[in-house]
Amino acid sequence: MELAVIVSIAYGIMAGLGGVLGYVKASSQTSLISGSLSGILLVISGIAQQQGATWGSPLAIGVTSILIVVFAIRFAKTRKLMPAGMMVIAGILALASLLF
């Protein structure tokens, strides 16, 4: 299995779990919906990449880029490492793996 596939699926699971935890901790439906949606898209992109679909990688790069921006804005506002800072760091690492 390629690194890009593993990274897409792992980051997708991380985003999905983060959305669920945001909902449980703060009753945030926005976290649940956005985390689940981005997680599902990343897992689908990983599966698509594994099956050789050409749209899998651009989808993963796009979703990861959007998540980096969203969490960077949130980190700038809150200055809290968890979850915003962690998701920015994980997103940058995931994006670097997807691009190279």
Buried (B, 14 or more C-beta within 10 A) or exposed (E): EEEBBBBBBBBBBBBBEBBBBBBEEEEBEEBBEBBBBBBBBBBBBBBBBBEEEEEBBEBBBEBBBBBBEBBBEBBEEEEEEEBBBBBBBBBEEBBEBBEE
